[in-house]
Amino acid sequence: MHYDGIVVGGGPAGISAALTLRRRNKTVALFTGGLEDIPLYKAKQIDNYPGCPRISGRELLETMERQARQEGVEIISGRVTALMPMEPGFGVAAGQDFYQCGALVLCTGIAPAGVFPGEKELLGRGVSYCVTCDGMLYRGKDVCLVGFTGQTEEEARLLEDMGCRVKVFTQQGKKYAVEGDGRVEALTVGGERYPCQGVFILRPATMPDALMEGLAMDGAHVAVGRDMSTNIPGVFAAGDCAGKPYQAAKAAGEGNVAGISAARYLETKE
Ligand SMILES: Cc1cc2nc3c(=O)[nH]c(=O)nc-3n(C[C@H](O)[C@H](O)[C@H](O)COP(=O)(O)OP(=O)(O)OC[C@H]3O[C@@H](n4cnc5c(N)ncnc54)[C@H](O)[C@@H]3O)c2cc1C
């Protein structure tokens, strides 16, 4: 499936970028892990988002998503697992599905726990973010599933159905580390070691540089210019993933700028 723009993230930044791309008559798909995984969903009352006094986070997000659908944004519930340059645009992998686009806008929020020691080094060597894509590789083997999202139970069942022996961890406060010399050998959780061949990690937000190789970061955030462009031409970032302060109105504003910049980029390619 090909779109002009693909937006990763269904929070205020992603919705705003997608709406802006639609205003510029671009076809847009937006990927989201689900409303309940967005931090704002838990906010009882938001008092500083203009035009929506005393609104709950849930109500604000539901309104935003409805508006995006009404404006022709295709909303796809699913976790993006990899992004890659693919001349003349980009490829987006989500589970077993593959999509293409001319420009990308990353609005993935922040991963509060950061990455675990060993995670990046062993990504693709036993560490995976996608049960559907990689679960079958561990049929008959021991795997650990670290899940901080609403889909954890379902994904654990899926791994079991695939024939994996699964240990599930859901506690956010514990210290996790992935161990192995070239391949995953164990997961340690709060100092206790669990030998395994695979470690699946499900977070509400994925670090953007784990999704796209070569993406320049500034600490924990994507490095962006004032037009929300990244170091990769055609890739833009907005919202919490692009820097502090972590605020919904700032995220929506940056999403708007990223949407305009992405539309301009697409128009230079026409
Ligand atoms: C309890 C609480 C209360 C808050 N109250 C306020 C407030 O009153 N006012 C205020 O301005 N701000 C508030 N905030 C902050 C606000 O929630 C954030 O600043 C804002 O949501 C950031 O928007 P965003 O679009 O950048 O990212 P997020 O809203 O975090 O959205 C990230 C999106 O990316 C998706 N995503 C991530 N990785 C992937 C992937 N690999 N594939 C597919 N989708 C992916 C997620 O599913 C989600 O849809 C509050 C936050 C919390 C936790």
The ligand as an ORCA input file, in Angstrom:
! r2SCAN-3c Opt
* xyz 0 1
  C      -0.914     11.593     33.348
  C      -0.498     12.636     32.347
  C      -1.106     13.864     32.356
  C      -0.736     14.825     31.404
  N      -1.372     16.017     31.430
  C      -1.072     16.959     30.521
  C      -1.742     18.219     30.527
  O      -2.604     18.469     31.376
  N      -1.407     19.116     29.579
  C      -0.466     18.865     28.628
  O      -0.230     19.701     27.757
  N       0.201     17.665     28.595
  C      -0.066     16.730     29.526
  N       0.609     15.542     29.515
  C       1.688     15.343     28.511
  C       1.120     14.881     27.160
  O       0.448     13.660     27.363
  C       2.219     14.683     26.110
  O       3.076     15.793     26.057
  C       1.598     14.481     24.719
  O       0.685     13.398     24.714
  C       2.679     14.212     23.679
  O       2.093     13.972     22.460
  P       2.837     13.134     21.306
  O       1.886     13.100     20.169
  O       4.189     13.674     21.094
  O       3.067     11.685     21.907
  P       2.064     10.665     22.613
  O       0.803     11.346     23.004
  O       2.857      9.984     23.652
  O       1.700      9.635     21.451
  C       2.643      8.719     20.973
  C       1.969      7.830     19.960
  O       2.950      7.063     19.281
  C       2.477      5.725     19.167
  N       3.637      4.879     18.938
  C       4.841      4.870     19.568
  N       5.655      3.946     19.027
  C       4.927      3.367     18.026
  C       5.193      2.342     17.093
  N       6.362      1.724     17.055
  N       4.218      1.996     16.208
  C       3.004      2.602     16.212
  N       2.699      3.596     17.076
  C       3.641      3.955     17.961
  C       1.722      5.480     20.464
  O       0.854      4.369     20.342
  C       0.974      6.811     20.533
  O      -0.145      6.758     19.656
  C       0.273     14.573     30.453
  C       0.903     13.321     30.450
  C       0.525     12.370     31.396
  C       1.213     11.037     31.395
*
